[in-house]
Amino acid sequence: MANSEPSALLRNRLVYAAAWLVSVVVVGAIGFHVIGRGAWPWGECVYFTVITLSTVGFGETLPGFADTEYARGWTVGLIVLGSGTLLYFISTLTAFIVEGDLQGVLRRNRMKTRLDRLEGHYIVCGAGTTGIHVIEEFLESHMPFCVIDVNEARLSELAERFGPERLLFIVGDASDDAVLAAAGIDRALGVIAALHEDKDNLFVTVTASALNPRARIVAKAVEVSARAKLLRAGAKAVVSPTQIGGLRLAAEAIRPTVVEFLDLMMRDPKKNLRIEEVTLPATSKLVGCRLKETAIRRETRVLVVAVRDADGRYEYNPEPEHLLGLGSTLIVLAETADMKRLRDGIASGAIGRTSGA
């Protein structure tokens, strides 16, 4: 959320100005103490130095000041050289306070405006060890989302890492109705409950499902016993990191080449290949077409690896003659840019039957 460079620059300037001011006060106090030959206590020397630099004066002088040799000359030099240091410190401190607060207010206002405009997005609850991977995948897939977490420092760190314009977040308790409402729960497509404790994910699931029954809620389960409770609470799917970790360990041992291929597919910065899905709406021109008759491959270069029909039946590696019906879901292998073209083309009707079919 925050851009640290201006703040860091102001902090450095403030430390530099404060160091100079302290140095001038110390040198001034030492000068008065030496000139007075120890007759003036250190406290009075420091006090007189400060009122001299501030040009306040109050008409006060040190005892015997007028009769002490070099006292007036030292004071004149201190005013000429030191008052500028004091003004620099005050102006820097003012800039640090005003600019810092102003930048914070502007950032928060921009954030709120963008959050209010979010629609058809996902809400990630928790930015911890699990949530960070969800955030990275959503960013790679160009999916609209926002993050909720109670740790403001963690969120600010992630905003600096990924870019303040890419990461929208809200500081607060994800199980709170007002916080979810601020995140646009009523307009959200889904909610990811990725908090540390199962009870917290359960509270988020209950609250989110009550506020938006249409949202697809995917919850993290630390303990296997929490799975049934989360499903009863309204979660559409439950993911156990320990179970996924165990399956990954077995896969690395049994089929290392397949795992390596999938890892490269997910991590290749040039390709951004993903296995994605898109459901055909009633308005799609692909409804009623056979797979070979569609312009999917020609227009987007995506590869259809499976089709899930409206009745829930899957057709893996579908034949060219496979008929696409209302509610069919295409599971495809595609780069993120091609996937966006496919979704936009299906929604707008730009992708339909080929002209030669």
Secondary structure, 3 states (H helix, E strand, C coil): CCCHHHHHHHHHHHHHHHHHHHHHHHHHHHHHHHHCCCCCCHHHHHHHHHHHHCCCCCCCCCCCHHHCCCHHHHHHHHHHHHHHHHHHHHHHHHHHHHHHHHHHHHHHHHHHHHHHHCCCCEEEECCCCCHHHHHHHHHHCCCCEEEEECCHHHHHHHHHHHCCCCCCEEECCCCCHHHHHHCCHHHCCEEEECCCCHHHHHHHHHHHHHHCCCCEEEEECCCCCHHHHHHHHCCCEEECHHHHHHHHHHHHHHCHHHHHHHHHHHHCCCCCEEEEEEECCCCCCCCCCEHHHECHHHHHCCEEEEEECCCCCEEECCCCCCECCCCCEEEEEEEHHHHHHHHHHHHHCCCCECCCC
